[in-house]
């Protein structure tokens, strides 16, 4: 498994030279959220589509 640091460096290196600090921070933020989502799935911390649809009715 690739470390977060290596993933961040790789993602940043793929950004255009015109990228600003917000672009870099957003890219790292997305990587972090994806990793946390993958961990949640591995730990079974998910809900079914049906449960989500029911929850959305109250929005």
mmCIF file as Biopython writes it, N, C-alpha, C and O atoms, coordinates in Angstrom:
data_model
#
loop_
_atom_site.group_PDB
_atom_site.id
_atom_site.type_symbol
_atom_site.label_atom_id
_atom_site.label_alt_id
_atom_site.label_comp_id
_atom_site.label_asym_id
_atom_site.label_entity_id
_atom_site.label_seq_id
_atom_site.pdbx_PDB_ins_code
_atom_site.Cartn_x
_atom_site.Cartn_y
_atom_site.Cartn_z
_atom_site.occupancy
_atom_site.B_iso_or_equiv
_atom_site.auth_seq_id
_atom_site.auth_asym_id
_atom_site.pdbx_PDB_model_num
ATOM 1   N N  . UNK A ? 1  ? 0.847   -1.183 0.000   1.0 0.0 1  A 1 
ATOM 2   C CA . UNK A ? 1  ? 0.000   0.000  0.000   1.0 0.0 1  A 1 
ATOM 3   C C  . UNK A ? 1  ? 0.893   1.247  0.000   1.0 0.0 1  A 1 
ATOM 4   O O  . UNK A ? 1  ? 1.858   1.352  0.757   1.0 0.0 1  A 1 
ATOM 5   N N  . UNK A ? 2  ? 0.540   2.152  -0.852  1.0 0.0 2  A 1 
ATOM 6   C CA . UNK A ? 2  ? 1.311   3.386  -0.975  1.0 0.0 2  A 1 
ATOM 7   C C  . UNK A ? 2  ? 1.015   4.314  0.202   1.0 0.0 2  A 1 
ATOM 8   O O  . UNK A ? 2  ? -0.129  4.413  0.645   1.0 0.0 2  A 1 
ATOM 9   N N  . UNK A ? 3  ? 2.037   4.987  0.702   1.0 0.0 3  A 1 
ATOM 10  C CA . UNK A ? 3  ? 1.827   5.895  1.829   1.0 0.0 3  A 1 
ATOM 11  C C  . UNK A ? 3  ? 1.111   7.157  1.355   1.0 0.0 3  A 1 
ATOM 12  O O  . UNK A ? 3  ? 1.156   7.518  0.179   1.0 0.0 3  A 1 
ATOM 13  N N  . UNK A ? 4  ? 0.459   7.805  2.293   1.0 0.0 4  A 1 
ATOM 14  C CA . UNK A ? 4  ? -0.245  9.040  1.977   1.0 0.0 4  A 1 
ATOM 15  C C  . UNK A ? 4  ? 0.719   10.075 1.405   1.0 0.0 4  A 1 
ATOM 16  O O  . UNK A ? 4  ? 0.380   10.802 0.471   1.0 0.0 4  A 1 
ATOM 17  N N  . UNK A ? 5  ? 1.906   10.134 1.965   1.0 0.0 5  A 1 
ATOM 18  C CA . UNK A ? 5  ? 2.893   11.102 1.490   1.0 0.0 5  A 1 
ATOM 19  C C  . UNK A ? 5  ? 3.230   10.848 0.020   1.0 0.0 5  A 1 
ATOM 20  O O  . UNK A ? 5  ? 3.273   11.784 -0.778  1.0 0.0 5  A 1 
ATOM 21  N N  . UNK A ? 6  ? 3.467   9.592  -0.336  1.0 0.0 6  A 1 
ATOM 22  C CA . UNK A ? 6  ? 3.788   9.265  -1.729  1.0 0.0 6  A 1 
ATOM 23  C C  . UNK A ? 6  ? 2.614   9.568  -2.652  1.0 0.0 6  A 1 
ATOM 24  O O  . UNK A ? 6  ? 2.800   10.085 -3.753  1.0 0.0 6  A 1 
ATOM 25  N N  . UNK A ? 7  ? 1.403   9.245  -2.199  1.0 0.0 7  A 1 
ATOM 26  C CA . UNK A ? 7  ? 0.215   9.541  -3.007  1.0 0.0 7  A 1 
ATOM 27  C C  . UNK A ? 7  ? 0.061   11.042 -3.213  1.0 0.0 7  A 1 
ATOM 28  O O  . UNK A ? 7  ? -0.266  11.493 -4.311  1.0 0.0 7  A 1 
ATOM 29  N N  . UNK A ? 8  ? 0.297   11.812 -2.158  1.0 0.0 8  A 1 
ATOM 30  C CA . UNK A ? 8  ? 0.174   13.266 -2.253  1.0 0.0 8  A 1 
ATOM 31  C C  . UNK A ? 8  ? 1.206   13.833 -3.221  1.0 0.0 8  A 1 
ATOM 32  O O  . UNK A ? 8  ? 0.883   14.676 -4.058  1.0 0.0 8  A 1 
ATOM 33  N N  . UNK A ? 9  ? 2.440   13.373 -3.105  1.0 0.0 9  A 1 
ATOM 34  C CA . UNK A ? 9  ? 3.498   13.844 -3.999  1.0 0.0 9  A 1 
ATOM 35  C C  . UNK A ? 9  ? 3.155   13.502 -5.445  1.0 0.0 9  A 1 
ATOM 36  O O  . UNK A ? 9  ? 3.322   14.332 -6.339  1.0 0.0 9  A 1 
ATOM 37  N N  . UNK A ? 10 ? 2.676   12.284 -5.675  1.0 0.0 10 A 1 
ATOM 38  C CA . UNK A ? 10 ? 2.298   11.870 -7.024  1.0 0.0 10 A 1 
ATOM 39  C C  . UNK A ? 10 ? 1.152   12.733 -7.557  1.0 0.0 10 A 1 
ATOM 40  O O  . UNK A ? 10 ? 1.193   13.185 -8.701  1.0 0.0 10 A 1 
ATOM 41  N N  . UNK A ? 11 ? 0.133   12.961 -6.728  1.0 0.0 11 A 1 
ATOM 42  C CA . UNK A ? 11 ? -1.014  13.762 -7.154  1.0 0.0 11 A 1 
ATOM 43  C C  . UNK A ? 11 ? -0.595  15.203 -7.451  1.0 0.0 11 A 1 
ATOM 44  O O  . UNK A ? 11 ? -1.033  15.791 -8.440  1.0 0.0 11 A 1 
ATOM 45  N N  . UNK A ? 12 ? 0.243   15.761 -6.600  1.0 0.0 12 A 1 
ATOM 46  C CA . UNK A ? 12 ? 0.703   17.140 -6.798  1.0 0.0 12 A 1 
ATOM 47  C C  . UNK A ? 12 ? 1.549   17.244 -8.059  1.0 0.0 12 A 1 
ATOM 48  O O  . UNK A ? 12 ? 1.448   18.223 -8.798  1.0 0.0 12 A 1 
ATOM 49  N N  . UNK A ? 13 ? 2.368   16.254 -8.303  1.0 0.0 13 A 1 
ATOM 50  C CA . UNK A ? 13 ? 3.226   16.304 -9.496  1.0 0.0 13 A 1 
ATOM 51  C C  . UNK A ? 13 ? 2.421   16.262 -10.790 1.0 0.0 13 A 1 
ATOM 52  O O  . UNK A ? 13 ? 2.903   16.700 -11.834 1.0 0.0 13 A 1 
ATOM 53  N N  . UNK A ? 14 ? 1.196   15.738 -10.727 1.0 0.0 14 A 1 
ATOM 54  C CA . UNK A ? 14 ? 0.346   15.663 -11.914 1.0 0.0 14 A 1 
ATOM 55  C C  . UNK A ? 14 ? -0.458  16.942 -12.150 1.0 0.0 14 A 1 
ATOM 56  O O  . UNK A ? 14 ? -1.075  17.107 -13.203 1.0 0.0 14 A 1 
ATOM 57  N N  . UNK A ? 15 ? -0.450  17.841 -11.173 1.0 0.0 15 A 1 
ATOM 58  C CA . UNK A ? 15 ? -1.172  19.099 -11.341 1.0 0.0 15 A 1 
ATOM 59  C C  . UNK A ? 15 ? -0.418  20.001 -12.320 1.0 0.0 15 A 1 
ATOM 60  O O  . UNK A ? 15 ? 0.800   19.893 -12.463 1.0 0.0 15 A 1 
ATOM 61  N N  . UNK A ? 16 ? -1.148  20.884 -12.985 1.0 0.0 16 A 1 
ATOM 62  C CA . UNK A ? 16 ? -0.457  21.813 -13.889 1.0 0.0 16 A 1 
ATOM 63  C C  . UNK A ? 16 ? 0.415   22.793 -13.103 1.0 0.0 16 A 1 
ATOM 64  O O  . UNK A ? 16 ? 0.187   23.027 -11.916 1.0 0.0 16 A 1 
ATOM 65  N N  . UNK A ? 17 ? 1.399   23.353 -13.769 1.0 0.0 17 A 1 
ATOM 66  C CA . UNK A ? 17 ? 2.302   24.313 -13.114 1.0 0.0 17 A 1 
ATOM 67  C C  . UNK A ? 17 ? 1.544   25.524 -12.573 1.0 0.0 17 A 1 
ATOM 68  O O  . UNK A ? 17 ? 2.015   26.188 -11.650 1.0 0.0 17 A 1 
ATOM 69  N N  . UNK A ? 18 ? 0.390   25.809 -13.134 1.0 0.0 18 A 1 
ATOM 70  C CA . UNK A ? 18 ? -0.402  26.955 -12.696 1.0 0.0 18 A 1 
ATOM 71  C C  . UNK A ? 18 ? -1.226  26.669 -11.440 1.0 0.0 18 A 1 
ATOM 72  O O  . UNK A ? 18 ? -1.931  27.555 -10.958 1.0 0.0 18 A 1 
ATOM 73  N N  . UNK A ? 19 ? -1.150  25.448 -10.902 1.0 0.0 19 A 1 
ATOM 74  C CA . UNK A ? 19 ? -1.927  25.092 -9.714  1.0 0.0 19 A 1 
ATOM 75  C C  . UNK A ? 19 ? -1.528  25.972 -8.537  1.0 0.0 19 A 1 
ATOM 76  O O  . UNK A ? 19 ? -0.353  26.281 -8.337  1.0 0.0 19 A 1 
ATOM 77  N N  . UNK A ? 20 ? -2.532  26.365 -7.766  1.0 0.0 20 A 1 
ATOM 78  C CA . UNK A ? 20 ? -2.247  27.176 -6.585  1.0 0.0 20 A 1 
ATOM 79  C C  . UNK A ? 20 ? -2.411  26.329 -5.323  1.0 0.0 20 A 1 
ATOM 80  O O  . UNK A ? 20 ? -2.707  25.136 -5.404  1.0 0.0 20 A 1 
ATOM 81  N N  . UNK A ? 21 ? -2.220  26.944 -4.169  1.0 0.0 21 A 1 
ATOM 82  C CA . UNK A ? 21 ? -2.280  26.219 -2.898  1.0 0.0 21 A 1 
ATOM 83  C C  . UNK A ? 21 ? -3.645  25.570 -2.689  1.0 0.0 21 A 1 
ATOM 84  O O  . UNK A ? 21 ? -3.725  24.463 -2.157  1.0 0.0 21 A 1 
ATOM 85  N N  . UNK A ? 22 ? -4.718  26.245 -3.102  1.0 0.0 22 A 1 
ATOM 86  C CA . UNK A ? 22 ? -6.054  25.663 -2.959  1.0 0.0 22 A 1 
ATOM 87  C C  . UNK A ? 22 ? -6.192  24.384 -3.777  1.0 0.0 22 A 1 
ATOM 88  O O  . UNK A ? 22 ? -6.788  23.415 -3.309  1.0 0.0 22 A 1 
ATOM 89  N N  . UNK A ? 23 ? -5.652  24.370 -4.983  1.0 0.0 23 A 1 
ATOM 90  C CA . UNK A ? 23 ? -5.693  23.172 -5.824  1.0 0.0 23 A 1 
ATOM 91  C C  . UNK A ? 23 ? -4.962  22.015 -5.144  1.0 0.0 23 A 1 
ATOM 92  O O  . UNK A ? 23 ? -5.446  20.883 -5.133  1.0 0.0 23 A 1 
ATOM 93  N N  . UNK A ? 24 ? -3.809  22.308 -4.586  1.0 0.0 24 A 1 
ATOM 94  C CA . UNK A ? 24 ? -3.006  21.287 -3.923  1.0 0.0 24 A 1 
ATOM 95  C C  . UNK A ? 24 ? -3.728  20.758 -2.684  1.0 0.0 24 A 1 
ATOM 96  O O  . UNK A ? 24 ? -3.795  19.547 -2.477  1.0 0.0 24 A 1 
ATOM 97  N N  . UNK A ? 25 ? -4.263  21.650 -1.867  1.0 0.0 25 A 1 
ATOM 98  C CA . UNK A ? 25 ? -4.964  21.237 -0.658  1.0 0.0 25 A 1 
ATOM 99  C C  . UNK A ? 25 ? -6.208  20.426 -0.989  1.0 0.0 25 A 1 
ATOM 100 O O  . UNK A ? 25 ? -6.521  19.455 -0.301  1.0 0.0 25 A 1 
ATOM 101 N N  . UNK A ? 26 ? -6.918  20.823 -2.042  1.0 0.0 26 A 1 
ATOM 102 C CA . UNK A ? 26 ? -8.121  20.088 -2.436  1.0 0.0 26 A 1 
ATOM 103 C C  . UNK A ? 26 ? -7.753  18.684 -2.885  1.0 0.0 26 A 1 
ATOM 104 O O  . UNK A ? 26 ? -8.440  17.726 -2.530  1.0 0.0 26 A 1 
ATOM 105 N N  . UNK A ? 27 ? -6.692  18.544 -3.651  1.0 0.0 27 A 1 
ATOM 106 C CA . UNK A ? 27 ? -6.275  17.229 -4.139  1.0 0.0 27 A 1 
ATOM 107 C C  . UNK A ? 27 ? -5.923  16.319 -2.955  1.0 0.0 27 A 1 
ATOM 108 O O  . UNK A ? 27 ? -6.298  15.147 -2.942  1.0 0.0 27 A 1 
ATOM 109 N N  . UNK A ? 28 ? -5.216  16.849 -1.976  1.0 0.0 28 A 1 
ATOM 110 C CA . UNK A ? 28 ? -4.862  16.053 -0.796  1.0 0.0 28 A 1 
ATOM 111 C C  . UNK A ? 28 ? -6.109  15.713 0.015   1.0 0.0 28 A 1 
ATOM 112 O O  . UNK A ? 28 ? -6.225  14.605 0.539   1.0 0.0 28 A 1 
ATOM 113 N N  . UNK A ? 29 ? -7.036  16.655 0.119   1.0 0.0 29 A 1 
ATOM 114 C CA . UNK A ? 29 ? -8.301  16.432 0.820   1.0 0.0 29 A 1 
ATOM 115 C C  . UNK A ? 29 ? -9.068  15.269 0.188   1.0 0.0 29 A 1 
ATOM 116 O O  . UNK A ? 29 ? -9.574  14.397 0.895   1.0 0.0 29 A 1 
ATOM 117 N N  . UNK A ? 30 ? -9.152  15.260 -1.134  1.0 0.0 30 A 1 
ATOM 118 C CA . UNK A ? 30 ? -9.875  14.196 -1.838  1.0 0.0 30 A 1 
ATOM 119 C C  . UNK A ? 30 ? -9.206  12.843 -1.600  1.0 0.0 30 A 1 
ATOM 120 O O  . UNK A ? 30 ? -9.889  11.850 -1.347  1.0 0.0 30 A 1 
ATOM 121 N N  . UNK A ? 31 ? -7.892  12.799 -1.679  1.0 0.0 31 A 1 
ATOM 122 C CA . UNK A ? 31 ? -7.167  11.550 -1.419  1.0 0.0 31 A 1 
ATOM 123 C C  . UNK A ? 31 ? -7.487  11.049 -0.013  1.0 0.0 31 A 1 
ATOM 124 O O  . UNK A ? 31 ? -7.730  9.858  0.179   1.0 0.0 31 A 1 
ATOM 125 N N  . UNK A ? 32 ? -7.487  11.943 0.962   1.0 0.0 32 A 1 
ATOM 126 C CA . UNK A ? 32 ? -7.777  11.576 2.348   1.0 0.0 32 A 1 
ATOM 127 C C  . UNK A ? 32 ? -9.189  11.020 2.482   1.0 0.0 32 A 1 
ATOM 128 O O  . UNK A ? 32 ? -9.389  10.003 3.146   1.0 0.0 32 A 1 
ATOM 129 N N  . UNK A ? 33 ? -10.162 11.665 1.864   1.0 0.0 33 A 1 
ATOM 130 C CA . UNK A ? 33 ? -11.550 11.218 1.966   1.0 0.0 33 A 1 
ATOM 131 C C  . UNK A ? 33 ? -11.749 9.860  1.303   1.0 0.0 33 A 1 
ATOM 132 O O  . UNK A ? 33 ? -12.503 9.029  1.810   1.0 0.0 33 A 1 
ATOM 133 N N  . UNK A ? 34 ? -11.083 9.628  0.181   1.0 0.0 34 A 1 
ATOM 134 C CA . UNK A ? 34 ? -11.176 8.330  -0.489  1.0 0.0 34 A 1 
ATOM 135 C C  . UNK A ? 34 ? -10.592 7.242  0.407   1.0 0.0 34 A 1 
ATOM 136 O O  . UNK A ? 34 ? -11.184 6.173  0.553   1.0 0.0 34 A 1 
ATOM 137 N N  . UNK A ? 35 ? -9.431  7.511  1.007   1.0 0.0 35 A 1 
ATOM 138 C CA . UNK A ? 35 ? -8.800  6.530  1.897   1.0 0.0 35 A 1 
ATOM 139 C C  . UNK A ? 35 ? -9.711  6.213  3.090   1.0 0.0 35 A 1 
ATOM 140 O O  . UNK A ? 35 ? -9.864  5.051  3.467   1.0 0.0 35 A 1 
ATOM 141 N N  . UNK A ? 36 ? -10.309 7.242  3.674   1.0 0.0 36 A 1 
ATOM 142 C CA . UNK A ? 36 ? -11.202 7.022  4.812   1.0 0.0 36 A 1 
ATOM 143 C C  . UNK A ? 36 ? -12.438 6.230  4.397   1.0 0.0 36 A 1 
ATOM 144 O O  . UNK A ? 36 ? -12.926 5.394  5.157   1.0 0.0 36 A 1 
ATOM 145 N N  . UNK A ? 37 ? -12.941 6.490  3.204   1.0 0.0 37 A 1 
ATOM 146 C CA . UNK A ? 37 ? -14.077 5.722  2.698   1.0 0.0 37 A 1 
ATOM 147 C C  . UNK A ? 37 ? -13.718 4.267  2.487   1.0 0.0 37 A 1 
ATOM 148 O O  . UNK A ? 37 ? -14.504 3.380  2.821   1.0 0.0 37 A 1 
ATOM 149 N N  . UNK A ? 38 ? -12.554 4.011  1.941   1.0 0.0 38 A 1 
ATOM 150 C CA . UNK A ? 38 ? -12.102 2.641  1.736   1.0 0.0 38 A 1 
ATOM 151 C C  . UNK A ? 38 ? -11.940 1.914  3.068   1.0 0.0 38 A 1 
ATOM 152 O O  . UNK A ? 38 ? -12.288 0.738  3.179   1.0 0.0 38 A 1 
ATOM 153 N N  . UNK A ? 39 ? -11.419 2.601  4.069   1.0 0.0 39 A 1 
ATOM 154 C CA . UNK A ? 39 ? -11.265 2.004  5.396   1.0 0.0 39 A 1 
ATOM 155 C C  . UNK A ? 39 ? -12.630 1.692  6.004   1.0 0.0 39 A 1 
ATOM 156 O O  . UNK A ? 39 ? -12.804 0.645  6.628   1.0 0.0 39 A 1 
ATOM 157 N N  . UNK A ? 40 ? -13.594 2.585  5.827   1.0 0.0 40 A 1 
ATOM 158 C CA . UNK A ? 40 ? -14.940 2.366  6.355   1.0 0.0 40 A 1 
ATOM 159 C C  . UNK A ? 40 ? -15.570 1.125  5.716   1.0 0.0 40 A 1 
ATOM 160 O O  . UNK A ? 40 ? -16.225 0.336  6.397   1.0 0.0 40 A 1 
ATOM 161 N N  . UNK A ? 41 ? -15.372 0.960  4.423   1.0 0.0 41 A 1 
ATOM 162 C CA . UNK A ? 41 ? -15.906 -0.216 3.742   1.0 0.0 41 A 1 
ATOM 163 C C  . UNK A ? 41 ? -15.268 -1.486 4.309   1.0 0.0 41 A 1 
ATOM 164 O O  . UNK A ? 41 ? -15.964 -2.462 4.588   1.0 0.0 41 A 1 
ATOM 165 N N  . UNK A ? 42 ? -13.949 -1.470 4.476   1.0 0.0 42 A 1 
ATOM 166 C CA . UNK A ? 42 ? -13.253 -2.642 5.026   1.0 0.0 42 A 1 
ATOM 167 C C  . UNK A ? 42 ? -13.757 -2.998 6.414   1.0 0.0 42 A 1 
ATOM 168 O O  . UNK A ? 42 ? -13.819 -4.172 6.779   1.0 0.0 42 A 1 
ATOM 169 N N  . UNK A ? 43 ? -14.124 -1.962 7.197   1.0 0.0 43 A 1 
ATOM 170 C CA . UNK A ? 43 ? -14.592 -2.176 8.565   1.0 0.0 43 A 1 
ATOM 171 C C  . UNK A ? 43 ? -16.090 -2.427 8.631   1.0 0.0 43 A 1 
ATOM 172 O O  . UNK A ? 43 ? -16.641 -2.616 9.716   1.0 0.0 43 A 1 
ATOM 173 N N  . UNK A ? 44 ? -16.748 -2.431 7.490   1.0 0.0 44 A 1 
ATOM 174 C CA . UNK A ? 44 ? -18.187 -2.691 7.453   1.0 0.0 44 A 1 
ATOM 175 C C  . UNK A ? 44 ? -19.038 -1.522 7.906   1.0 0.0 44 A 1 
ATOM 176 O O  . UNK A ? 44 ? -20.214 -1.696 8.224   1.0 0.0 44 A 1 
ATOM 177 N N  . UNK A ? 45 ? -18.463 -0.346 7.937   1.0 0.0 45 A 1 
ATOM 178 C CA . UNK A ? 45 ? -19.186 0.850  8.373   1.0 0.0 45 A 1 
ATOM 179 C C  . UNK A ? 45 ? -19.891 1.493  7.182   1.0 0.0 45 A 1 
ATOM 180 O O  . UNK A ? 45 ? -19.561 2.604  6.767   1.0 0.0 45 A 1 
ATOM 181 N N  . UNK A ? 46 ? -20.860 0.772  6.647   1.0 0.0 46 A 1 
ATOM 182 C CA . UNK A ? 46 ? -21.601 1.241  5.483   1.0 0.0 46 A 1 
ATOM 183 C C  . UNK A ? 46 ? -23.084 1.030  5.723   1.0 0.0 46 A 1 
ATOM 184 O O  . UNK A ? 46 ? -23.474 0.286  6.623   1.0 0.0 46 A 1 
ATOM 185 N N  . UNK A ? 47 ? -23.913 1.687  4.918   1.0 0.0 47 A 1 
ATOM 186 C CA . UNK A ? 47 ? -25.348 1.463  4.981   1.0 0.0 47 A 1 
ATOM 187 C C  . UNK A ? 47 ? -25.832 1.072  3.593   1.0 0.0 47 A 1 
ATOM 188 O O  . UNK A ? 47 ? -25.174 1.354  2.592   1.0 0.0 47 A 1 
ATOM 189 N N  . UNK A ? 48 ? -26.972 0.428  3.543   1.0 0.0 48 A 1 
ATOM 190 C CA . UNK A ? 48 ? -27.505 -0.018 2.266   1.0 0.0 48 A 1 
ATOM 191 C C  . UNK A ? 48 ? -28.111 1.166  1.506   1.0 0.0 48 A 1 
ATOM 192 O O  . UNK A ? 48 ? -28.403 2.214  2.082   1.0 0.0 48 A 1 
ATOM 193 N N  . UNK A ? 49 ? -28.287 0.971  0.218   1.0 0.0 49 A 1 
ATOM 194 C CA . UNK A ? 49 ? -28.908 2.000  -0.614  1.0 0.0 49 A 1 
ATOM 195 C C  . UNK A ? 49 ? -30.333 2.254  -0.129  1.0 0.0 49 A 1 
ATOM 196 O O  . UNK A ? 49 ? -30.791 3.397  -0.097  1.0 0.0 49 A 1 
ATOM 197 N N  . UNK A ? 50 ? -31.019 1.200  0.243   1.0 0.0 50 A 1 
ATOM 198 C CA . UNK A ? 50 ? -32.396 1.338  0.721   1.0 0.0 50 A 1 
ATOM 199 C C  . UNK A ? 50 ? -32.458 2.196  1.987   1.0 0.0 50 A 1 
ATOM 200 O O  . UNK A ? 50 ? -33.334 3.048  2.127   1.0 0.0 50 A 1 
ATOM 201 N N  . UNK A ? 51 ? -31.519 1.959  2.902   1.0 0.0 51 A 1 
ATOM 202 C CA . UNK A ? 51 ? -31.469 2.761  4.136   1.0 0.0 51 A 1 
ATOM 203 C C  . UNK A ? 51 ? -31.183 4.222  3.829   1.0 0.0 51 A 1 
ATOM 204 O O  . UNK A ? 51 ? -31.759 5.117  4.448   1.0 0.0 51 A 1 
ATOM 205 N N  . UNK A ? 52 ? -30.307 4.459  2.889   1.0 0.0 52 A 1 
ATOM 206 C CA . UNK A ? 52 ? -29.984 5.823  2.503   1.0 0.0 52 A 1 
ATOM 207 C C  . UNK A ? 52 ? -31.195 6.520  1.887   1.0 0.0 52 A 1 
ATOM 208 O O  . UNK A ? 52 ? -31.459 7.686  2.180   1.0 0.0 52 A 1 
ATOM 209 N N  . UNK A ? 53 ? -31.928 5.809  1.037   1.0 0.0 53 A 1 
ATOM 210 C CA . UNK A ? 53 ? -33.133 6.389  0.423   1.0 0.0 53 A 1 
ATOM 211 C C  . UNK A ? 53 ? -34.151 6.767  1.486   1.0 0.0 53 A 1 
ATOM 212 O O  . UNK A ? 53 ? -34.779 7.822  1.400   1.0 0.0 53 A 1 
ATOM 213 N N  . UNK A ? 54 ? -34.317 5.912  2.485   1.0 0.0 54 A 1 
ATOM 214 C CA . UNK A ? 54 ? -35.249 6.210  3.571   1.0 0.0 54 A 1 
ATOM 215 C C  . UNK A ? 54 ? -34.798 7.443  4.355   1.0 0.0 54 A 1 
ATOM 216 O O  . UNK A ? 54 ? -35.609 8.301  4.702   1.0 0.0 54 A 1 
ATOM 217 N N  . UNK A ? 55 ? -33.510 7.519  4.624   1.0 0.0 55 A 1 
ATOM 218 C CA . UNK A ? 55 ? -32.975 8.661  5.357   1.0 0.0 55 A 1 
ATOM 219 C C  . UNK A ? 55 ? -33.157 9.952  4.557   1.0 0.0 55 A 1 
ATOM 220 O O  . UNK A ? 55 ? -33.467 11.000 5.123   1.0 0.0 55 A 1 
ATOM 221 N N  . UNK A ? 56 ? -32.967 9.870  3.255   1.0 0.0 56 A 1 
ATOM 222 C CA . UNK A ? 56 ? -33.088 11.059 2.405   1.0 0.0 56 A 1 
ATOM 223 C C  . UNK A ? 56 ? -34.508 11.603 2.355   1.0 0.0 56 A 1 
ATOM 224 O O  . UNK A ? 56 ? -34.694 12.792 2.096   1.0 0.0 56 A 1 
ATOM 225 N N  . UNK A ? 57 ? -35.496 10.784 2.590   1.0 0.0 57 A 1 
ATOM 226 C CA . UNK A ? 57 ? -36.893 11.241 2.574   1.0 0.0 57 A 1 
ATOM 227 C C  . UNK A ? 57 ? -37.135 12.298 3.654   1.0 0.0 57 A 1 
ATOM 228 O O  . UNK A ? 57 ? -38.027 13.137 3.521   1.0 0.0 57 A 1 
ATOM 229 N N  . UNK A ? 58 ? -36.342 12.252 4.718   1.0 0.0 58 A 1 
ATOM 230 C CA . UNK A ? 58 ? -36.530 13.217 5.802   1.0 0.0 58 A 1 
ATOM 231 C C  . UNK A ? 58 ? -35.799 14.540 5.563   1.0 0.0 58 A 1 
ATOM 232 O O  . UNK A ? 58 ? -35.927 15.472 6.357   1.0 0.0 58 A 1 
ATOM 233 N N  . UNK A ? 59 ? -35.048 14.622 4.489   1.0 0.0 59 A 1 
ATOM 234 C CA . UNK A ? 59 ? -34.313 15.841 4.212   1.0 0.0 59 A 1 
ATOM 235 C C  . UNK A ? 59 ? -35.228 16.866 3.691   1.0 0.0 59 A 1 
ATOM 236 O O  . UNK A ? 59 ? -34.800 17.981 3.391   1.0 0.0 59 A 1 
#
